[in-house]
Amino acid sequence: MNDLTPYLTDSDDWIIPCAESMGWDALSAYYNRVFLRLLQMPKGGHLVVTKIVRPDNYKLFLHCVCTAIRELEHMSEDSYYIEDKGKLILKR
């Protein structure tokens, strides 16, 4: 897939339908793994979505990333950027 930007979101409207579909416990566990991965990423580090996520999980992963980035920004953590059409996540 060349463009993952359709999976980027600036709202949390995805959470309830997703939780109803996969279950709250499963969603919470997945989100927590994504959140911790971003939090523990070294400054200057990056993630290549297409290398670490199965294509069938791109949407869920990027929804979690967007929500986690908003949460981390409220915690005054480093800046995160999503680039290369949603395929690259940077921490600066």
N, C-alpha and C positions, 0 to 999 in steps of 0.2 A: 504494500500500500504506500503510495507516494505522499498522501496528504492526510494527516491525522487531526487537522484543525477542526473538523466537524465534531470531534470528541471533547474539545475544550469547552469549559463552561464557566460562567461567572456567577452562577447561582447554585444553590443546594437543592433545587427542585428534584433532582435525580434520586435523592437518598431514599425517600419513602417508597416509591415504586420499586426501586432496586432491592430494598430490604424485604419488601413483600414477596418479591420473586425468589430471592436466594436465601432469605432468613436473616434476621438481625444479627445473630451470633456470627454467621459466616461473613457478612458485610463488615461488621466491627473488626473481626480478626484481619481481614484483608486490608481495610483502611489503616489499621494500626501498623501493619507491616510496611505499607507505603509511607506513612507518616514518619516512622522511625528511620526508614531508609533515607528519606530526605533530610531529616534532622541530623543524622550521623554522617551525611555526605561531607567530605572535607571541603573547606573553602577553596574554590577553584575547581572543584570536582564536577563531574557530569555523568549523566545516565543516557544511554542510547536506548530509547523505548523499544525499537524494533529488534534489539539484540537481547533484551532481558524479559520481554513480555510476549506471550503467545498472541498471535493475531486475534483470536477470539476474545482476548481480555483487554485489547487496546482501549476500548470505550470505558470499561470499569476502572482500569488503571489510571487513565487520564482524568476521569471525573474525580477520583480520589486525590490525584496530584493537585488538581486545581483547588479543591477544598482544603487540602493540607497546606498548600502555599498560603492561602488566605489566613489559616489558623496560625501558621508560623510567623507571618507578618505581624499579626496582633501580639505575638510573644516577643517582638523586636529581634527576631532571628535574622540571619543574613538574607540577602536578596536572592531570589530564585527567578530564573528566566526560562521560558519555553520557546525554543527556536526551531528552525529547520522544519517548518510545517508540522510542529507538534512532536517531532521525533527526537528532540534533544532537550534535556533539562539540565540547566547550569546553576551552580551555586556560587555567588560572588560575595 
